[in-house]
């Protein structure tokens, strides 16, 4: 009987440790939460505010490929993803890609020091929480790639290591397409 209790306790301990390890990896590592193929919906109207105070309407970029990335300074996966978004910006900005990096922090005073710390120079905007909710952005980072006709070509929530190469392949394809007139 004593042996059986020890065996049961060991099994329970092993199960507990396995569950703890699983929970650690499920919460501590950035996960690819959702990957949608071509969505086909037209990206909705969105007015975003630049760090300089000016406003931009996403619809103004119809005819161009647009990458819209929602992030926050406190978000671990965002910290991992933003350098990749910066490299995409540097690589394709002169070729017709518009990158709109949208910060979702309520305390905007954290944004500039955060950008300096990560050595990021991409254009940063902010959005009201209602607008973010209206777009269906319920987790961050979330990125939309919008084709020149204004349709969503890709939606991605979360971070994964090959994200940069996946975006680059899609952006290359979209930039090669003839531009549609608005």
Number of C-alpha atoms within 10 A of each C-alpha: 6 6 8 9 10 11 12 11 12 12 12 12 12 12 12 12 12 12 11 12 11 12 11 11 11 11 9 11 12 19 15 15 14 12 11 12 11 14 15 13 11 13 19 13 12 15 17 21 17 18 15 9 10 9 13 15 11 19 13 12 18 18 18 21 26 24 24 18 25 24 25 21 19 12 14 16 21 22 17 16 21 21 16 18 24 19 15 20 21 15 12 16 13 9 13 13 25 20 22 24 22 23 24 21 18 12 9 13 9 13 19 13 11 15 15 10 9 13 11 16 11 19 15 21 23 24 18 14 13 9 14 17 11 11 13 10 15 11 13 21 28 21 23 21 27 31 30 23 18 24 19 23 25 19 19 21 21 20 25 16 13 9 15 17 12 10 19 15 10 14 22 14 11 20 17 8 11 9 15 12 9 9
